């Protein structure tokens, strides 16, 4: 991911979808996350272009999208301010 990410989160009545884009669209077809509630877009060579979490609470929320075996995005929201991490490597279940 070369570009700085743009986060889109406009909650109405306490929740909303949340998108993180590293590149401007269009992206093509979305792929369902392996685990978590959302979708992601990758380039043909597997580079992550964008993700969208289905429903994120504005007050406090923590979610993880596993895009494929070696790539996941962890999201944390506190008082309406989202923070995320993109992690590479095997996801190990607790």
PEGI-V710642 format. One record per pair of residues at least 24 apart in sequence whose ideal C-beta (glycine too) atoms are under 10 Angstrom apart, sorted by the first residue. I is the first residue (numbers start at 0). J is the second residue. Records with the same first field share a line. If there is no record, write none. Layout:
BEGIN
I->J ; J
END
This chain:
BEGIN
0->46 ; 47 ; 48 ; 85
1->46
2->48
4->47 ; 49 ; 50 ; 83 ; 85
5->49
6->74 ; 80 ; 81 ; 82 ; 83
7->49 ; 51 ; 81
8->52 ; 55 ; 57 ; 74 ; 76 ; 79 ; 80 ; 81
9->57
10->54 ; 55 ; 56 ; 57 ; 58 ; 76 ; 79
11->57
12->57
13->55 ; 56 ; 57 ; 58 ; 79
14->53 ; 54 ; 55 ; 56 ; 57 ; 58 ; 60 ; 76
15->52 ; 53 ; 54 ; 55 ; 56 ; 57
16->51 ; 52 ; 53 ; 54 ; 55
17->50 ; 51 ; 52 ; 53 ; 54 ; 55 ; 56 ; 57 ; 60 ; 62 ; 74 ; 76 ; 81 ; 83
18->49 ; 50 ; 51 ; 52 ; 55
19->47 ; 48 ; 49 ; 50 ; 51 ; 52 ; 64 ; 72 ; 74 ; 81 ; 83 ; 85
20->48 ; 49 ; 50 ; 51
21->46 ; 47 ; 48 ; 49 ; 50 ; 85
22->46 ; 47 ; 48 ; 49
23->48 ; 49
24->48 ; 49
30->66 ; 67
31->64 ; 66
32->62 ; 63 ; 64 ; 65 ; 66 ; 67 ; 71 ; 72
33->64 ; 65 ; 66 ; 67 ; 68 ; 70 ; 71 ; 90
34->63 ; 64 ; 65 ; 66 ; 71 ; 90 ; 92
35->62 ; 63 ; 64 ; 65 ; 66 ; 71 ; 72 ; 73 ; 74
36->62 ; 63 ; 64
37->62 ; 63 ; 64 ; 65 ; 66 ; 72 ; 74
38->64 ; 66
39->64 ; 65 ; 66 ; 67 ; 70 ; 71 ; 72
40->66
41->66 ; 67 ; 70
45->69 ; 70
46->70
47->72 ; 85 ; 87
50->74 ; 83 ; 85
52->76 ; 81 ; 83
55->81
57->81
63->90
65->90
66->90
END
